[in-house]
Amino acid sequence: EHMRGLDELGERDTFDFQERTYLKAFAKASLAGEMEKAMAVLKARNQSIWVKHTSERQAIWMTADRALQLMMAISDKQEHLNAVGKNLADLFLGYGYDLRKVDHLHRDLERALVDTYGEMDALGELVDTARKSYLQFIEEVQTSFINLIQREGWPAGGQIRNTEVFEKFVAPWVKEKKKTAYFLVDALRYELAAELEKELSTDFTTKLQPVCAQLPT
C-alpha cells in the first residue's frame, strides 16, 4: 500500500508486487513510444527471480516482448512500404524478402497470448494497440497490392510464375539424374514457408524464391 502509485522502484524486485509494477511501467513506456525505455525494463526483467522461476509470469513477459517487437517492426517497415509501394514488382519482392516479417511477428504475438491462457495483467491496452497497428499496416499493404494489380495487371513484371517452377528449378536436376524430391504444398502462408526454409538452412543449402500464383490467391 505504501508503494501504490510509484513506478520507479530501483532495479531489484525483492517483492513480487515490484515485478508487476515493472510490467505496468513497460506497458506505459511502450504506449508512449518510449521504446528504448521499454526495452531496458524488458531486459532487466529477464533476470528477475519472479519471472525466471514462475512460468505464468514468463508467459506474460514473453507476450510483452512480442507486442513490443511487433510495434517496433511496423514502425520500421512503414518507410520500406512507402518506398516499394509504387509498383507491383517492388511491392511483391518487398513483401517476399522483408515486409513478411511483420506477419511473422504478429503470429508470434498471438501464439504467446495463447500461452498466457487469457491472463494479460497490465498488457491489455498494449496488446490491443499492437493488434490494431498490425491490422492497419497489413491492410495498407493489401490495398496497395490490389490497386497495383488493377493498374499493372498480373503477374508482377519480370517475376516467375508458379507454372514455371518445375521447368526452371526441378527439370534441370531430373535431366542430370540428380536425386530430386519435389513438394507442392497448397495454401501455406508465405511467412511460414520462409520459416521452413530458415529451419532447413541449418542442415542444407537453401534459397527462398517468391513466385506468382494464379489469382485470386
N, C-alpha and C positions, 0 to 999 in steps of 0.2 A: 504493500500500500504506500510505503514511503517513496518508492521509486516510480509510482504511477505518473505518466506524462513525460518521463525522461527518456531521451533517445540515446544520449551519449553515456555509455556505461563502461568505457575503457575497452581493452582488447580481450580480457579474460572473462569468460562467462562461468563464474563459480556456481551460480544457481541456474536451474533450468528456465526460470522466467526470463533471464537475461537473453538466452538464445532466441526466445520468441520475440523479444524486443528488437533484436538484431534483424529478424525477419521483417518486422514492420518497417524498420529503417531502410532495409534493402528495397522493399516494395515502394516506399516513398521516394527514394532516390531514383529508381528506375522510371517511375511515372513522371518524375520531374525532368527526365532526360539527362540526369547526372550519372552517366554510365560508368565512368571511372570510379566514382564513389561506390556505386552498387557492386562493381567488380571487386573492389577492395573488401567490402563486407563479405561477399561470397567466398573469396579466397581465405579469409580469416576463419570462416565457419567450417571449412574443410578440416580444421584441426581441433574443432570443438569436441569435447568428450560427450556432450549431449547429442551431437549429430553422429559421430563415428560409431557410437555404441547403441544407437536407437534406430532401428530400421524405418520406423514411421517418420522420424524427423529427416532421415536421409532421403526418403522419397519426396518429402515436401521441398527440401532444398534442391533436389535434382530438378523438380518442376520449376523452381525459381530460376535455376541456371538455364533451363531450356527456354523459358519465356524471355529472359534477357537476351540470349543468343539469337532468338528469332527476331526480336525487335531491332537489335543491332544490325543483323543481316539485311533486314528490309530497308533500313536507313542507308546502308552501304550500297545495296543493289539498285536503289532508286535512280542514282546517277547513271548507272550502267544501262538500265532500262530506257532512260531518256535518250541515251546515245544510240542504242541499237534499234529503237522503235520506229525508225524512219523508213526501213524497207524490210521486206519479208525474209530475205536470206539472212540478214544480220540478226533479226529477232530470232529466227529459227536456230541459228548457231549459238546466239547469245544465251538462249534457254538451255540448249543441249550441253553447253560446257560450263555455265555459270549460274544463271538465274534459277535453275532446277534446285539449287542448294536451299532455297527458301522453302520449297515443298518438303525437302528432307528434314529441315529444322522444325517445320510445323508438325510433321509426323512424329518426330522425337518428343515434342511437347505433349501431344495427345497421348502418346504411349506412357510418358512419365505421369500424366494425370491419372491414368488407369491404376498405376501402382499406389496412388495415394488413397484409393477407394473413396474418392469424393471429398476427402478432408484436405482443404487448401489453406486453413488458418488465415493468415493475413494476405494471401495471394489472390483472392477473388477478383479484385479490380484489375490487378496486373494481368492475370490470365485473360480476362475479358478484353482488355486493351490489346494484348498481343494477338488474340484471335481476330479482332476487328481490323487490326493493321494488316494482318495476313490476307484476309478476305478482300480488303480494299486494294492491296498490292496485286494479288493474283488476278483480280477482276480487271485491273488496268492492263496486265499482260495479255489476258484473253481478248479484251476489247481491241487492243492494238493488233493482235493476231488476226482476228476476224475481219477488221477493217482493211488490213493489208491484203488478205486473200481476195476480198471483194475488189480491191483496186488492181492487184497484180496477177491474180489467178493462182493456181496450184498445180504442180508442186513448186516449192521455192526455187528460184532461178539458180541453176548450177549445182543443185543438190541431188543426191542419189535417191531413186525411188526404191521402195521395198521390193518391187517386182524385179529389180536388177541385182538384188543382193546375192542370189545364188550364182548367177553368171560371173559377177565381178569378184566375189570373195571365196566361193566354195568350189566352183567348177575347175579353176586352175589347179587346186590341190588334188582334186579327184583325177584330173587328167595326168598329173605327175605321179599318180598312185601313192600319194601320201596318206597316212592314216587320218581319216576325217570323220568327225561326228557333227551333225547339223541339227540344232534345236530351234524350232519355231514356236515361240510362246506367244499366245494371243492375250491381249488385254492386260499386259504387265505395265504398271506405271513406269514411266521413263526413269524417274529418280530412283526407283527400286532396281531397275536394270543397272543403273550406274553403281548402286551399292553392291550388286552381284559381281560386277566387273572389278570393283575395288577388292573384294574378298578373293576372287580368283587370281588377282595380280600378285598375291603373296607367294603363289606356287607356280604361276605360269606367266609367260609374256602375253600381255593383253592389249587391246586397243578398243576404245569406245568410239563408235561412229554413228551419229544420228542419221536416219534416213526418213524420207517422206512416205507415209502410208496413204491409202485412199481415204478421201473424206466422205461422210463425216466420221471422225475418229477422235 
